[in-house]
């Protein structure tokens, strides 16, 4: 087991951008990990093209220290296997349940291209997260990135936007859990009561103070959601006709390599796929609690690779067997009995994602309020009251969002359009431009391509945000007009 190197006892403080003499040309392998040093000097390096890094002359204090004299939680206890499962569960969850519907909407080839291309783009962004985390020991969240990029206003705008994003992810989990409980119990009670039950369970488990303490949630979640999907997949393959098809006579699954969606339907498919990769901004918080952040890239590439493999295989098989009769969430695609079994198995997995999201959102607020004080890592009354109060506030906010926007597919589209487009694509282009101020006198072809890539990510992200939001609003209006979605705080059965 990896153990952190001894480090001087000190109180974590807020990020300070100080102009100091810097170490030059220090290879990455010699940089201290955040478990070994409470400060990090970023490199003032010049690459072979003469381009200077935008990370020059910055020293940042780590938000957490490894030694707290036994008085408080160990915020630096996540080894790379724990980081791997937290990263994996941050990605694989609610999003995968809508991907088969995407393939049916736009056709197999465009849908698969969306899954693969957006997977590659977000993996590149996740790599950039790791690089930022190695250079800035004090980067605990997207809010800290905002401070580095744009000062106090950047921290507040990006930080609280990230917090709201995680609340929406928690809301999606509460909504999906209420659907599951309705399906399993045949709507035994009011749907609001099921949502309250899910919110209470999520809040209780998310109140554990460190990622190390909830890393088991990732293992349970993955061990639950994947078997549930496999049950539906196998059952769909064994049936002679999809559960949603007419019970007798001719039926057509309408399997198409290329479909003819409207622009709005196409954009809705884009934001739904993007939501499936929407856990990326939470990776900063996981790095901040790793024993050795240098292991992040290993954990991240493994998690992203496995996520993409799961998305491709599961969506392909369910689309092939169900076609136009696939549901969203996909666990309802194989008939009433299998639906109950699958949702019953999936409940821990449906709860695991929002637990991580609520924990991350609460942790951002917690660090934002107590950073720089001894209450951050010591079990004082202020520490406990602040932490538990924030968890309760965040999970309550997620519950309200889930009840006000009680429609699964469009809620996922809304989250993908408004939040994931920026936090999973746009921001990484901005970060690269900040880091790499290209010298116009001698840029290489590779540097030009990377520069164009950063500009492209910003443009693509902003386009998806605008067009995806428009498409989602149109879809929500159409659903209300058709009467296919319920009213806020409704007791009606939402399991379809």
C-alpha positions as CSV (number, residue, x, y, z in Angstrom):
1,X,0.0,0.0,0.0
2,X,1.3,3.4,-0.9
3,X,2.1,5.7,2.0
4,X,2.5,9.4,1.8
5,X,5.9,10.9,2.4
6,X,6.4,12.9,5.7
7,X,5.2,16.4,5.3
8,X,5.3,19.4,7.6
9,X,2.3,20.1,9.6
10,X,0.4,23.1,8.4
11,X,-3.0,24.5,8.1
12,X,-4.4,24.4,4.5
13,X,-5.0,27.8,3.2
14,X,-6.6,29.4,0.2
15,X,-4.9,29.4,-3.2
16,X,-2.3,32.1,-3.4
17,X,-0.8,33.1,-6.7
18,X,2.7,34.4,-5.7
19,X,5.5,35.5,-8.0
20,X,8.5,33.5,-6.8
21,X,11.8,32.3,-8.2
22,X,11.0,29.0,-9.9
23,X,12.7,25.8,-10.6
24,X,13.3,25.5,-14.4
25,X,13.2,22.5,-16.6
26,X,12.1,20.1,-13.8
27,X,10.9,16.9,-15.3
28,X,7.4,15.7,-14.3
29,X,8.8,12.7,-12.6
30,X,10.6,14.8,-10.0
31,X,7.7,17.0,-9.2
32,X,6.5,16.3,-5.6
33,X,3.1,14.6,-5.4
34,X,0.5,16.4,-3.4
35,X,0.8,13.7,-0.7
36,X,4.4,14.6,-0.3
37,X,4.4,18.4,-0.3
38,X,2.0,21.1,0.8
39,X,3.1,23.4,-2.0
40,X,4.0,22.9,-5.6
41,X,6.1,25.1,-7.8
42,X,4.9,25.0,-11.3
43,X,7.5,24.9,-14.1
44,X,8.5,27.9,-16.1
45,X,9.4,25.9,-19.1
46,X,9.9,26.7,-22.7
47,X,9.2,23.9,-25.2
48,X,11.1,23.3,-28.4
49,X,8.8,25.7,-30.3
50,X,9.5,28.5,-27.9
51,X,6.1,28.4,-26.4
52,X,5.8,29.4,-22.7
53,X,3.5,27.8,-20.3
54,X,0.8,29.9,-18.9
55,X,1.4,28.3,-15.5
56,X,4.5,30.3,-14.9
57,X,5.3,31.7,-11.4
58,X,2.6,30.1,-9.4
59,X,2.8,28.5,-6.0
60,X,-0.4,27.0,-4.6
61,X,-1.1,25.5,-1.2
62,X,-2.6,22.1,-1.0
63,X,-6.2,22.2,0.3
64,X,-5.6,19.0,2.4
65,X,-2.6,17.8,4.4
66,X,-1.9,14.2,5.2
67,X,-1.0,14.7,8.8
68,X,-3.7,15.9,11.1
69,X,-2.4,14.5,14.4
70,X,-5.2,12.0,14.5
71,X,-7.8,14.7,15.1
72,X,-10.0,14.5,12.1
73,X,-10.5,12.5,8.9
74,X,-7.7,11.4,6.5
75,X,-8.5,13.4,3.4
76,X,-5.4,12.0,1.6
77,X,-6.3,8.3,1.8
78,X,-7.5,7.3,-1.7
79,X,-5.1,4.8,-3.5
80,X,-5.3,4.4,-7.2
81,X,-7.8,1.4,-7.2
82,X,-10.2,3.4,-5.1
83,X,-9.7,6.4,-7.5
84,X,-10.3,4.1,-10.4
85,X,-13.7,2.9,-9.2
86,X,-14.8,6.4,-8.1
87,X,-13.9,7.8,-11.5
88,X,-15.6,4.8,-13.2
89,X,-18.8,5.2,-11.2
90,X,-18.8,9.0,-11.7
91,X,-19.2,8.1,-15.4
92,X,-21.1,4.9,-15.7
93,X,-24.6,5.4,-14.2
94,X,-27.7,7.1,-15.4
95,X,-26.3,8.0,-18.8
96,X,-25.8,4.5,-20.0
97,X,-29.5,3.8,-19.5
98,X,-30.4,6.3,-22.3
99,X,-27.8,5.4,-24.9
100,X,-29.8,2.6,-26.7
101,X,-32.5,5.2,-27.2
102,X,-30.0,7.5,-28.8
103,X,-29.0,4.8,-31.3
104,X,-32.6,4.3,-32.2
105,X,-33.2,8.0,-32.6
106,X,-30.3,8.9,-34.9
107,X,-29.3,5.6,-36.3
108,X,-26.6,3.1,-35.3
109,X,-23.6,4.7,-37.2
110,X,-24.1,8.3,-36.1
111,X,-25.0,7.2,-32.6
112,X,-21.9,5.1,-32.3
113,X,-19.8,7.9,-33.6
114,X,-21.2,10.2,-31.0
115,X,-20.3,7.7,-28.2
116,X,-16.8,7.2,-29.5
117,X,-16.0,10.8,-30.5
118,X,-17.3,12.4,-27.3
119,X,-15.5,9.7,-25.3
120,X,-12.2,10.6,-26.9
121,X,-12.8,14.4,-26.4
122,X,-13.7,14.0,-22.7
123,X,-10.8,11.6,-22.2
124,X,-8.5,14.3,-23.5
125,X,-10.1,16.8,-21.1
126,X,-9.7,14.3,-18.2
127,X,-6.0,14.1,-19.0
128,X,-5.8,17.9,-18.8
129,X,-7.4,17.7,-15.4
130,X,-4.6,15.4,-14.2
131,X,-2.0,17.8,-15.6
132,X,-3.6,20.7,-13.8
133,X,-3.9,18.7,-10.6
134,X,-0.1,17.8,-10.7
135,X,0.9,21.4,-11.2
136,X,-1.5,23.0,-8.8
137,X,-1.6,21.3,-5.5
138,X,-4.4,23.5,-4.3
139,X,-6.9,22.8,-7.1
140,X,-9.7,21.0,-5.3
141,X,-12.5,21.8,-7.7
142,X,-13.5,23.6,-10.9
143,X,-13.9,26.7,-8.7
144,X,-10.2,26.7,-8.1
145,X,-9.6,26.4,-11.8
146,X,-11.8,29.5,-12.3
147,X,-9.7,31.4,-9.7
148,X,-6.5,30.6,-11.6
149,X,-8.1,31.6,-14.9
150,X,-10.0,34.6,-13.9
151,X,-9.5,35.5,-10.3
152,X,-12.2,35.8,-7.6
153,X,-15.1,36.2,-10.1
154,X,-14.0,33.1,-12.0
155,X,-13.9,31.1,-8.8
156,X,-17.4,32.1,-7.7
157,X,-19.0,31.7,-11.1
158,X,-17.4,28.3,-12.0
159,X,-17.5,27.0,-8.5
160,X,-21.1,27.6,-7.7
161,X,-22.1,26.5,-11.3
162,X,-20.2,23.2,-10.6
163,X,-22.1,22.9,-7.3
164,X,-25.4,23.3,-9.1
165,X,-24.3,20.8,-11.8
166,X,-23.7,18.2,-9.1
167,X,-27.1,18.9,-7.5
168,X,-28.7,18.2,-10.9
169,X,-26.9,14.9,-11.2
170,X,-28.1,14.1,-7.7
171,X,-31.6,15.0,-8.9
172,X,-31.3,12.6,-11.8
173,X,-30.4,9.8,-9.4
174,X,-33.3,10.5,-7.1
175,X,-35.7,10.5,-10.0
176,X,-34.2,7.3,-11.4
177,X,-34.4,5.7,-7.9
178,X,-38.1,6.7,-7.6
179,X,-38.8,5.1,-11.0
180,X,-37.0,1.9,-9.8
181,X,-38.9,1.7,-6.5
182,X,-42.2,2.3,-8.4
183,X,-41.3,-0.5,-10.8
184,X,-40.3,-3.0,-8.1
185,X,-43.3,-2.4,-5.8
186,X,-45.9,-1.9,-8.6
187,X,-46.4,1.7,-7.4
188,X,-47.1,0.7,-3.8
189,X,-47.2,4.3,-2.6
190,X,-46.9,7.9,-3.6
191,X,-43.9,8.6,-5.9
192,X,-42.9,11.6,-3.8
193,X,-42.5,9.2,-0.8
194,X,-40.1,7.0,-2.9
195,X,-38.1,10.1,-3.9
196,X,-37.9,11.2,-0.2
197,X,-36.7,7.7,0.7
198,X,-34.0,7.8,-2.0
199,X,-32.9,11.3,-0.9
200,X,-32.6,10.2,2.7
201,X,-30.4,7.2,1.8
202,X,-28.3,9.3,-0.5
203,X,-27.8,12.0,2.2
204,X,-26.9,9.5,4.9
205,X,-24.2,7.8,2.9
206,X,-22.9,10.9,1.3
207,X,-22.3,12.4,4.8
208,X,-19.2,10.3,5.2
209,X,-16.5,12.9,5.2
210,X,-13.9,11.5,2.7
211,X,-13.8,9.9,-0.6
212,X,-11.8,7.1,1.0
213,X,-14.8,6.3,3.2
214,X,-17.2,6.1,0.2
215,X,-15.0,4.4,-2.3
216,X,-16.9,1.2,-1.5
217,X,-20.0,2.9,-3.0
218,X,-18.3,2.9,-6.4
219,X,-17.7,-0.9,-6.2
220,X,-21.3,-1.6,-5.1
221,X,-22.6,0.7,-7.8
222,X,-20.7,-0.9,-10.6
223,X,-21.5,-4.4,-9.3
224,X,-25.2,-3.5,-9.3
225,X,-25.8,-1.4,-12.4
226,X,-23.9,-3.7,-14.8
227,X,-25.7,-6.9,-13.8
228,X,-29.0,-5.2,-14.1
229,X,-28.2,-4.1,-17.6
230,X,-27.0,-7.6,-18.5
231,X,-30.2,-9.1,-17.2
232,X,-32.3,-6.9,-19.5
233,X,-29.9,-7.5,-22.4
234,X,-30.0,-11.3,-22.0
235,X,-33.7,-11.3,-21.5
236,X,-34.3,-9.2,-24.6
237,X,-32.1,-11.5,-26.6
238,X,-34.0,-14.6,-25.5
239,X,-37.4,-13.2,-26.3
240,X,-38.9,-13.8,-29.8
241,X,-40.2,-10.2,-29.9
242,X,-39.4,-7.0,-27.9
243,X,-41.6,-6.5,-24.9
244,X,-43.0,-3.3,-26.3
245,X,-43.9,-4.8,-29.7
246,X,-47.5,-5.9,-30.5
247,X,-48.2,-9.3,-28.8
248,X,-49.2,-10.9,-32.1
249,X,-48.7,-10.2,-35.8
250,X,-46.0,-8.4,-37.7
251,X,-43.6,-6.1,-35.9
252,X,-40.6,-4.1,-37.2
253,X,-37.8,-3.0,-34.9
254,X,-36.8,-0.5,-37.5
255,X,-33.1,-1.1,-37.1
256,X,-31.4,1.6,-39.2
257,X,-27.7,2.4,-39.8
258,X,-28.7,5.9,-40.5
259,X,-32.0,7.5,-39.3
260,X,-33.5,10.8,-40.3
261,X,-33.9,12.8,-37.1
262,X,-34.8,16.4,-37.0
263,X,-32.1,18.9,-35.9
264,X,-33.7,19.0,-32.4
265,X,-33.7,15.2,-32.1
266,X,-30.1,15.1,-33.2
267,X,-29.0,17.7,-30.7
268,X,-30.9,15.9,-27.9
269,X,-29.0,12.8,-28.8
270,X,-25.7,14.7,-28.5
271,X,-26.4,16.1,-25.1
272,X,-27.7,12.7,-23.8
273,X,-24.4,11.1,-24.8
274,X,-22.4,13.9,-23.4
275,X,-24.2,13.5,-20.1
276,X,-23.0,9.9,-20.0
277,X,-19.4,11.3,-19.8
278,X,-20.5,14.1,-17.5
279,X,-18.6,13.0,-14.4
280,X,-15.4,14.7,-15.6
281,X,-15.4,17.9,-13.5
282,X,-15.7,15.9,-10.3
283,X,-12.3,14.3,-11.0
284,X,-10.5,17.3,-9.5
285,X,-12.0,16.5,-6.1
286,X,-10.9,12.9,-6.4
287,X,-7.3,13.9,-7.3
288,X,-7.2,16.2,-4.2
289,X,-7.8,13.2,-1.9
290,X,-5.4,10.7,-3.6
291,X,-2.4,9.4,-1.8
292,X,-0.3,10.0,-4.9
293,X,-1.9,12.1,-7.6
294,X,0.7,10.8,-10.1
295,X,-1.4,7.6,-10.2
296,X,-4.4,9.6,-11.5
297,X,-3.6,9.1,-15.2
298,X,-3.4,5.3,-14.8
299,X,-6.8,5.3,-12.9
300,X,-8.4,7.7,-15.4
301,X,-7.4,6.0,-18.6
302,X,-8.5,2.6,-17.2
303,X,-11.9,4.1,-16.1
304,X,-12.5,6.0,-19.4
305,X,-11.5,3.0,-21.5
306,X,-13.8,0.7,-19.5
307,X,-16.6,3.3,-19.7
308,X,-16.4,3.5,-23.4
309,X,-16.4,-0.3,-23.8
310,X,-19.5,-0.6,-21.6
311,X,-21.3,2.1,-23.5
312,X,-20.5,0.6,-26.9
313,X,-21.4,-3.0,-26.0
314,X,-24.5,-2.4,-23.9
315,X,-26.1,0.2,-26.2
316,X,-25.4,-2.0,-29.3
317,X,-26.9,-5.1,-28.0
318,X,-30.0,-3.5,-26.5
319,X,-30.6,-1.5,-29.6
320,X,-30.2,-4.6,-31.8
321,X,-32.7,-6.7,-29.8
322,X,-35.2,-3.9,-29.0
323,X,-34.9,-1.3,-31.8
324,X,-37.7,1.2,-31.7
325,X,-39.2,-0.5,-28.7
326,X,-36.3,0.3,-26.4
327,X,-37.2,2.5,-23.4
328,X,-35.4,5.2,-21.6
329,X,-34.3,4.3,-19.0
330,X,-33.4,1.1,-20.8
331,X,-34.1,-1.2,-17.8
332,X,-37.8,-1.2,-18.7
333,X,-37.2,-2.7,-22.2
334,X,-37.7,-6.4,-21.4
335,X,-41.2,-6.7,-20.0
336,X,-42.9,-6.3,-16.6
337,X,-41.2,-9.2,-14.8
338,X,-37.7,-8.6,-16.0
339,X,-38.2,-4.9,-15.4
340,X,-38.9,-5.5,-11.7
341,X,-35.9,-7.8,-11.4
342,X,-33.6,-5.4,-13.2
343,X,-34.6,-2.4,-11.3
344,X,-34.4,-4.3,-8.1
345,X,-30.8,-5.3,-8.8
346,X,-30.0,-1.8,-10.1
347,X,-31.2,0.2,-7.1
348,X,-27.8,0.4,-5.3
349,X,-26.2,1.4,-8.6
350,X,-28.8,4.1,-9.2
351,X,-28.1,5.5,-5.7
352,X,-24.3,5.3,-6.0
353,X,-23.9,8.0,-8.7
354,X,-26.0,10.6,-6.8
355,X,-24.2,9.7,-3.5
356,X,-20.8,10.7,-5.2
357,X,-22.4,13.8,-6.7
358,X,-23.9,15.0,-3.5
359,X,-20.7,14.3,-1.6
360,X,-18.7,16.2,-4.3
361,X,-21.1,19.2,-4.2
362,X,-21.1,19.3,-0.4
363,X,-17.3,19.0,-0.3
364,X,-16.9,22.0,-2.7
365,X,-19.1,24.1,-0.4
366,X,-17.4,22.8,2.7
367,X,-13.9,23.6,1.4
368,X,-15.1,27.0,0.1
369,X,-16.4,28.0,3.5
370,X,-13.7,26.5,5.8
371,X,-10.6,26.6,3.7
372,X,-7.8,28.4,5.6
373,X,-9.2,27.5,9.1
374,X,-8.3,24.6,11.4
375,X,-12.0,23.5,11.2
376,X,-11.4,22.1,7.7
377,X,-9.6,19.0,8.9
378,X,-10.3,18.8,12.6
379,X,-13.4,17.4,14.1
380,X,-14.6,20.5,15.8
381,X,-18.3,21.4,16.3
382,X,-18.0,23.9,13.5
383,X,-16.6,21.2,11.3
384,X,-19.4,18.8,11.9
385,X,-22.3,21.4,11.8
386,X,-21.0,22.8,8.6
387,X,-20.5,19.5,6.9
388,X,-23.7,17.8,7.9
389,X,-25.7,21.0,7.2
390,X,-24.3,21.3,3.7
391,X,-25.0,17.6,2.9
392,X,-28.6,18.1,4.1
393,X,-28.9,21.3,2.0
394,X,-27.5,19.8,-1.1
395,X,-29.6,16.6,-1.0
396,X,-32.7,18.7,-0.3
397,X,-31.9,20.8,-3.4
398,X,-31.5,17.7,-5.5
399,X,-34.8,16.4,-4.2
400,X,-36.6,19.6,-5.2
401,X,-35.1,19.6,-8.7
402,X,-36.1,16.0,-9.2
403,X,-39.7,16.8,-8.2
404,X,-39.9,20.0,-10.2
405,X,-38.5,18.4,-13.4
406,X,-40.0,14.9,-13.2
407,X,-39.0,13.5,-16.6
408,X,-35.9,11.3,-17.0
409,X,-34.7,11.7,-20.6
410,X,-35.3,15.4,-20.9
411,X,-33.8,16.0,-17.5
412,X,-30.6,14.2,-18.6
413,X,-30.7,16.3,-21.9
414,X,-31.1,19.5,-19.9
415,X,-28.1,18.6,-17.6
416,X,-26.0,17.7,-20.6
417,X,-26.8,20.9,-22.5
418,X,-26.5,23.4,-19.8
419,X,-23.6,22.0,-17.7
420,X,-21.8,19.1,-19.3
421,X,-21.2,21.0,-22.5
422,X,-19.1,23.6,-20.6
423,X,-17.6,21.5,-17.8
424,X,-16.7,18.5,-20.1
425,X,-15.6,20.3,-23.3
426,X,-15.4,24.1,-23.3
427,X,-13.4,24.6,-20.1
428,X,-10.6,22.2,-21.2
429,X,-10.0,24.3,-24.3
430,X,-9.8,27.4,-22.1
431,X,-7.4,25.7,-19.8
432,X,-5.1,24.7,-22.6
433,X,-5.0,28.2,-24.0
434,X,-4.1,29.5,-20.6
435,X,-1.4,27.0,-20.2
436,X,0.2,27.4,-23.7
437,X,0.8,30.9,-24.9
438,X,2.1,30.1,-28.4
439,X,5.1,32.0,-29.6
440,X,3.9,33.2,-33.1
441,X,7.5,33.3,-34.3
442,X,8.2,29.6,-34.4
443,X,5.2,27.4,-33.8
444,X,5.5,23.8,-34.9
445,X,2.8,21.9,-36.7
446,X,1.9,20.0,-33.6
447,X,1.5,23.2,-31.6
448,X,-0.7,24.7,-34.3
449,X,-2.9,21.6,-34.2
450,X,-3.2,21.7,-30.4
451,X,-4.0,25.4,-30.6
452,X,-6.7,24.7,-33.2
453,X,-8.0,21.8,-31.0
454,X,-8.4,24.1,-28.0
455,X,-10.3,26.7,-30.1
456,X,-12.4,23.9,-31.6
457,X,-13.3,22.5,-28.1
458,X,-14.4,26.0,-27.0
459,X,-16.6,26.4,-30.1
460,X,-18.0,22.9,-30.0
461,X,-18.9,23.2,-26.3
462,X,-20.6,26.6,-26.7
463,X,-22.5,25.3,-29.8
464,X,-23.7,22.2,-27.9
465,X,-24.8,24.4,-25.0
466,X,-26.9,26.7,-27.1
467,X,-28.4,24.2,-29.6
468,X,-28.7,21.5,-27.0
469,X,-30.6,23.7,-24.6
470,X,-33.0,24.8,-27.4
471,X,-33.6,21.1,-28.4
472,X,-34.2,20.1,-24.8
473,X,-36.8,22.9,-24.3
474,X,-38.6,21.9,-27.5
475,X,-38.7,18.3,-26.3
476,X,-40.0,19.2,-22.9
477,X,-42.7,21.4,-24.5
478,X,-43.7,18.5,-26.8
479,X,-43.9,16.1,-23.9
480,X,-46.1,18.4,-21.9
481,X,-48.4,18.9,-24.9
482,X,-48.6,15.1,-25.4
483,X,-49.3,14.6,-21.7
484,X,-46.5,12.0,-21.4
485,X,-44.9,13.5,-18.3
486,X,-46.4,14.2,-14.9
487,X,-46.7,17.4,-12.9
488,X,-44.3,18.5,-10.1
489,X,-44.6,16.7,-6.8
490,X,-47.0,14.2,-8.3
491,X,-47.9,10.9,-6.7
492,X,-48.5,9.2,-10.0
493,X,-46.5,6.2,-11.1
494,X,-43.5,7.4,-13.2
495,X,-42.1,3.9,-14.1
496,X,-44.0,3.8,-17.4
